[in-house]
């Protein structure tokens, strides 16, 4: 099965799962239309598998689709955006 990313707003996080197995999360806080990413975590067994990148890309694509902006307080999300300039326009100008 291919891992899927979904927003779990009741838990304030995006999740990447393989079926019922939780592989990683990108936690956030909402500030109006801003999504403040606070922490990203991937299962230790999956750490170098690219799941973190897949998780962040899907989360940012979702924010973009909803017309929001992001505040990358999480160092993983911040670094990912720095390496993918096509996502820099999502970063909120006022943080």
PyMOL commands that place a pseudoatom at each C-alpha (Angstrom):
pseudoatom trace, name=CA, resn=UNK, resi=1, chain=A, elem=C, hetatm=0, pos=[0.000, 0.000, 0.000]
pseudoatom trace, name=CA, resn=UNK, resi=2, chain=A, elem=C, hetatm=0, pos=[1.170, 3.539, -0.792]
pseudoatom trace, name=CA, resn=UNK, resi=3, chain=A, elem=C, hetatm=0, pos=[1.430, 5.872, 2.230]
pseudoatom trace, name=CA, resn=UNK, resi=4, chain=A, elem=C, hetatm=0, pos=[-1.187, 8.643, 2.266]
pseudoatom trace, name=CA, resn=UNK, resi=5, chain=A, elem=C, hetatm=0, pos=[-1.175, 12.096, 3.839]
pseudoatom trace, name=CA, resn=UNK, resi=6, chain=A, elem=C, hetatm=0, pos=[-4.292, 13.554, 5.415]
pseudoatom trace, name=CA, resn=UNK, resi=7, chain=A, elem=C, hetatm=0, pos=[-5.120, 16.538, 7.551]
pseudoatom trace, name=CA, resn=UNK, resi=8, chain=A, elem=C, hetatm=0, pos=[-6.294, 15.565, 11.035]
pseudoatom trace, name=CA, resn=UNK, resi=9, chain=A, elem=C, hetatm=0, pos=[-7.643, 18.934, 12.231]
pseudoatom trace, name=CA, resn=UNK, resi=10, chain=A, elem=C, hetatm=0, pos=[-9.004, 17.440, 15.445]
pseudoatom trace, name=CA, resn=UNK, resi=11, chain=A, elem=C, hetatm=0, pos=[-5.371, 16.712, 16.384]
pseudoatom trace, name=CA, resn=UNK, resi=12, chain=A, elem=C, hetatm=0, pos=[-3.907, 19.838, 14.700]
pseudoatom trace, name=CA, resn=UNK, resi=13, chain=A, elem=C, hetatm=0, pos=[-1.603, 17.830, 12.479]
pseudoatom trace, name=CA, resn=UNK, resi=14, chain=A, elem=C, hetatm=0, pos=[-1.070, 16.297, 9.093]
pseudoatom trace, name=CA, resn=UNK, resi=15, chain=A, elem=C, hetatm=0, pos=[-0.495, 12.556, 9.226]
pseudoatom trace, name=CA, resn=UNK, resi=16, chain=A, elem=C, hetatm=0, pos=[1.223, 10.157, 6.865]
pseudoatom trace, name=CA, resn=UNK, resi=17, chain=A, elem=C, hetatm=0, pos=[-0.085, 6.623, 7.187]
pseudoatom trace, name=CA, resn=UNK, resi=18, chain=A, elem=C, hetatm=0, pos=[0.348, 3.254, 5.605]
pseudoatom trace, name=CA, resn=UNK, resi=19, chain=A, elem=C, hetatm=0, pos=[-3.102, 1.811, 6.160]
pseudoatom trace, name=CA, resn=UNK, resi=20, chain=A, elem=C, hetatm=0, pos=[-3.740, 2.116, 9.894]
pseudoatom trace, name=CA, resn=UNK, resi=21, chain=A, elem=C, hetatm=0, pos=[-0.047, 2.531, 10.735]
pseudoatom trace, name=CA, resn=UNK, resi=22, chain=A, elem=C, hetatm=0, pos=[0.952, 6.100, 11.606]
pseudoatom trace, name=CA, resn=UNK, resi=23, chain=A, elem=C, hetatm=0, pos=[4.353, 6.827, 10.028]
pseudoatom trace, name=CA, resn=UNK, resi=24, chain=A, elem=C, hetatm=0, pos=[4.749, 10.518, 10.788]
pseudoatom trace, name=CA, resn=UNK, resi=25, chain=A, elem=C, hetatm=0, pos=[3.137, 13.818, 11.679]
pseudoatom trace, name=CA, resn=UNK, resi=26, chain=A, elem=C, hetatm=0, pos=[3.487, 17.520, 10.934]
pseudoatom trace, name=CA, resn=UNK, resi=27, chain=A, elem=C, hetatm=0, pos=[1.937, 19.384, 13.871]
pseudoatom trace, name=CA, resn=UNK, resi=28, chain=A, elem=C, hetatm=0, pos=[0.500, 22.853, 13.419]
pseudoatom trace, name=CA, resn=UNK, resi=29, chain=A, elem=C, hetatm=0, pos=[-1.411, 25.690, 15.017]
pseudoatom trace, name=CA, resn=UNK, resi=30, chain=A, elem=C, hetatm=0, pos=[-3.964, 27.735, 13.095]
pseudoatom trace, name=CA, resn=UNK, resi=31, chain=A, elem=C, hetatm=0, pos=[-3.866, 31.532, 13.149]
pseudoatom trace, name=CA, resn=UNK, resi=32, chain=A, elem=C, hetatm=0, pos=[-6.674, 32.559, 10.842]
pseudoatom trace, name=CA, resn=UNK, resi=33, chain=A, elem=C, hetatm=0, pos=[-5.526, 31.529, 7.361]
pseudoatom trace, name=CA, resn=UNK, resi=34, chain=A, elem=C, hetatm=0, pos=[-1.959, 30.950, 8.577]
pseudoatom trace, name=CA, resn=UNK, resi=35, chain=A, elem=C, hetatm=0, pos=[-0.784, 27.430, 9.359]
pseudoatom trace, name=CA, resn=UNK, resi=36, chain=A, elem=C, hetatm=0, pos=[2.072, 27.566, 11.870]
pseudoatom trace, name=CA, resn=UNK, resi=37, chain=A, elem=C, hetatm=0, pos=[4.076, 24.352, 11.571]
pseudoatom trace, name=CA, resn=UNK, resi=38, chain=A, elem=C, hetatm=0, pos=[5.562, 23.591, 14.982]
pseudoatom trace, name=CA, resn=UNK, resi=39, chain=A, elem=C, hetatm=0, pos=[6.967, 20.071, 14.786]
pseudoatom trace, name=CA, resn=UNK, resi=40, chain=A, elem=C, hetatm=0, pos=[7.537, 17.294, 12.266]
pseudoatom trace, name=CA, resn=UNK, resi=41, chain=A, elem=C, hetatm=0, pos=[8.268, 13.721, 13.236]
pseudoatom trace, name=CA, resn=UNK, resi=42, chain=A, elem=C, hetatm=0, pos=[8.683, 10.484, 11.281]
pseudoatom trace, name=CA, resn=UNK, resi=43, chain=A, elem=C, hetatm=0, pos=[8.888, 6.963, 12.709]
pseudoatom trace, name=CA, resn=UNK, resi=44, chain=A, elem=C, hetatm=0, pos=[12.525, 6.100, 13.475]
pseudoatom trace, name=CA, resn=UNK, resi=45, chain=A, elem=C, hetatm=0, pos=[12.332, 3.037, 11.203]
pseudoatom trace, name=CA, resn=UNK, resi=46, chain=A, elem=C, hetatm=0, pos=[11.269, 5.288, 8.295]
pseudoatom trace, name=CA, resn=UNK, resi=47, chain=A, elem=C, hetatm=0, pos=[13.595, 8.222, 8.985]
pseudoatom trace, name=CA, resn=UNK, resi=48, chain=A, elem=C, hetatm=0, pos=[15.617, 8.146, 5.738]
pseudoatom trace, name=CA, resn=UNK, resi=49, chain=A, elem=C, hetatm=0, pos=[12.867, 6.904, 3.439]
pseudoatom trace, name=CA, resn=UNK, resi=50, chain=A, elem=C, hetatm=0, pos=[11.675, 10.277, 2.139]
pseudoatom trace, name=CA, resn=UNK, resi=51, chain=A, elem=C, hetatm=0, pos=[8.417, 10.116, 4.079]
pseudoatom trace, name=CA, resn=UNK, resi=52, chain=A, elem=C, hetatm=0, pos=[9.122, 13.412, 5.821]
pseudoatom trace, name=CA, resn=UNK, resi=53, chain=A, elem=C, hetatm=0, pos=[9.470, 15.144, 2.469]
pseudoatom trace, name=CA, resn=UNK, resi=54, chain=A, elem=C, hetatm=0, pos=[6.313, 13.495, 1.156]
pseudoatom trace, name=CA, resn=UNK, resi=55, chain=A, elem=C, hetatm=0, pos=[4.462, 14.585, 4.297]
pseudoatom trace, name=CA, resn=UNK, resi=56, chain=A, elem=C, hetatm=0, pos=[5.606, 18.208, 4.089]
pseudoatom trace, name=CA, resn=UNK, resi=57, chain=A, elem=C, hetatm=0, pos=[4.967, 18.501, 0.346]
pseudoatom trace, name=CA, resn=UNK, resi=58, chain=A, elem=C, hetatm=0, pos=[1.411, 17.178, 0.733]
pseudoatom trace, name=CA, resn=UNK, resi=59, chain=A, elem=C, hetatm=0, pos=[0.723, 19.428, 3.737]
pseudoatom trace, name=CA, resn=UNK, resi=60, chain=A, elem=C, hetatm=0, pos=[1.983, 22.501, 1.892]
pseudoatom trace, name=CA, resn=UNK, resi=61, chain=A, elem=C, hetatm=0, pos=[-0.004, 21.567, -1.213]
pseudoatom trace, name=CA, resn=UNK, resi=62, chain=A, elem=C, hetatm=0, pos=[-3.101, 21.311, 0.980]
pseudoatom trace, name=CA, resn=UNK, resi=63, chain=A, elem=C, hetatm=0, pos=[-2.454, 24.730, 2.539]
pseudoatom trace, name=CA, resn=UNK, resi=64, chain=A, elem=C, hetatm=0, pos=[-1.941, 26.196, -0.944]
pseudoatom trace, name=CA, resn=UNK, resi=65, chain=A, elem=C, hetatm=0, pos=[-5.184, 24.618, -2.155]
pseudoatom trace, name=CA, resn=UNK, resi=66, chain=A, elem=C, hetatm=0, pos=[-7.052, 26.242, 0.726]
pseudoatom trace, name=CA, resn=UNK, resi=67, chain=A, elem=C, hetatm=0, pos=[-5.538, 29.665, -0.023]
pseudoatom trace, name=CA, resn=UNK, resi=68, chain=A, elem=C, hetatm=0, pos=[-3.541, 29.801, 3.209]
pseudoatom trace, name=CA, resn=UNK, resi=69, chain=A, elem=C, hetatm=0, pos=[0.007, 30.719, 4.125]
pseudoatom trace, name=CA, resn=UNK, resi=70, chain=A, elem=C, hetatm=0, pos=[2.526, 29.019, 6.388]
pseudoatom trace, name=CA, resn=UNK, resi=71, chain=A, elem=C, hetatm=0, pos=[4.792, 30.020, 9.240]
pseudoatom trace, name=CA, resn=UNK, resi=72, chain=A, elem=C, hetatm=0, pos=[7.578, 27.421, 9.336]
pseudoatom trace, name=CA, resn=UNK, resi=73, chain=A, elem=C, hetatm=0, pos=[8.611, 27.405, 13.014]
pseudoatom trace, name=CA, resn=UNK, resi=74, chain=A, elem=C, hetatm=0, pos=[9.569, 23.742, 12.614]
pseudoatom trace, name=CA, resn=UNK, resi=75, chain=A, elem=C, hetatm=0, pos=[13.173, 23.460, 11.402]
pseudoatom trace, name=CA, resn=UNK, resi=76, chain=A, elem=C, hetatm=0, pos=[12.351, 20.503, 9.126]
pseudoatom trace, name=CA, resn=UNK, resi=77, chain=A, elem=C, hetatm=0, pos=[9.562, 22.401, 7.335]
pseudoatom trace, name=CA, resn=UNK, resi=78, chain=A, elem=C, hetatm=0, pos=[11.697, 25.560, 7.146]
pseudoatom trace, name=CA, resn=UNK, resi=79, chain=A, elem=C, hetatm=0, pos=[14.632, 23.640, 5.656]
pseudoatom trace, name=CA, resn=UNK, resi=80, chain=A, elem=C, hetatm=0, pos=[12.378, 21.826, 3.217]
pseudoatom trace, name=CA, resn=UNK, resi=81, chain=A, elem=C, hetatm=0, pos=[10.943, 25.119, 1.931]
pseudoatom trace, name=CA, resn=UNK, resi=82, chain=A, elem=C, hetatm=0, pos=[14.464, 26.544, 1.572]
pseudoatom trace, name=CA, resn=UNK, resi=83, chain=A, elem=C, hetatm=0, pos=[15.397, 23.559, -0.634]
pseudoatom trace, name=CA, resn=UNK, resi=84, chain=A, elem=C, hetatm=0, pos=[12.178, 23.867, -2.696]
pseudoatom trace, name=CA, resn=UNK, resi=85, chain=A, elem=C, hetatm=0, pos=[11.895, 27.499, -3.809]
pseudoatom trace, name=CA, resn=UNK, resi=86, chain=A, elem=C, hetatm=0, pos=[8.601, 26.843, -5.592]
pseudoatom trace, name=CA, resn=UNK, resi=87, chain=A, elem=C, hetatm=0, pos=[7.008, 26.760, -2.114]
pseudoatom trace, name=CA, resn=UNK, resi=88, chain=A, elem=C, hetatm=0, pos=[8.535, 29.996, -0.766]
pseudoatom trace, name=CA, resn=UNK, resi=89, chain=A, elem=C, hetatm=0, pos=[5.492, 32.002, -1.850]
pseudoatom trace, name=CA, resn=UNK, resi=90, chain=A, elem=C, hetatm=0, pos=[3.502, 30.165, 0.835]
pseudoatom trace, name=CA, resn=UNK, resi=91, chain=A, elem=C, hetatm=0, pos=[5.559, 31.647, 3.673]
pseudoatom trace, name=CA, resn=UNK, resi=92, chain=A, elem=C, hetatm=0, pos=[3.582, 34.370, 5.457]
pseudoatom trace, name=CA, resn=UNK, resi=93, chain=A, elem=C, hetatm=0, pos=[5.146, 37.810, 5.184]
pseudoatom trace, name=CA, resn=UNK, resi=94, chain=A, elem=C, hetatm=0, pos=[3.923, 38.737, 8.672]
pseudoatom trace, name=CA, resn=UNK, resi=95, chain=A, elem=C, hetatm=0, pos=[4.748, 36.102, 11.258]
for i in range(1, 95): cmd.bond("trace and resi %d" % i, "trace and resi %d" % (i + 1))
show_as sticks, trace
zoom trace
